[in-house]
């Protein structure tokens, strides 16, 4: 299929669905993911669509509720002070000697920095950056999950990562997600959501770290219902409806100061 024909088909698909993943485009067009990513980059530059990590959405989406996530390097700079406060508060939930999964995210990078001061942790992560930070304390034991390397966030993803996660069991899982509403926590990338789900299945206690910008957003992929979460650590009080949903789900809400 010629590029011009692919562009037309991509636009037609988005007009119909509003948003699609790279994998969906590749399946529908019969081309590689790499080709789709190049096409989306070109169409985004032309203003024909809005590209995000893992897919694209229609450029003019009016009041559509589903949003997209900014590139990881940009997210690292967003609400940086709030993320440090969240990490400091969340650290109090972890004791020296605990075992924990930590997934990839800008807030969990801050969490890794906060955990260095503890003693004798066992940390399992799919993020080389987080592994390196935690390993700065030689009393911690760090296991780095392997798999297909995701360049944007610097993380291991895919079937190999899921297979390795299943070999561990941990006291805690510390997650950062792209969105939370009154029903669930969500993400914008299928493979990242799969990693988070796998970590949840192998953990006793689930802690979610979110800054206020994630409240009442909708992601593409559900990670877990609110009822699965034990603690939520954030920087601002959510609105009344979200607080009611968190309370009904039995979640410990911690507001970082």
Helices and strands as residue ranges (DSSP letters): H 3-17, E 19-21, H 22-29, H 33-45, E 49-52, E 55-58, H 72-77, H 80-91, E 99-102, H 106-115, E 122-125, H 128-134, E 141-144, E 148-150, E 155-157, H 159-165, E 170-176, E 179-180, E 184-187, H 190-201, E 203-209, G 212-214, E 221-225, G 226-228, E 231-234, H 240-248, E 252-255
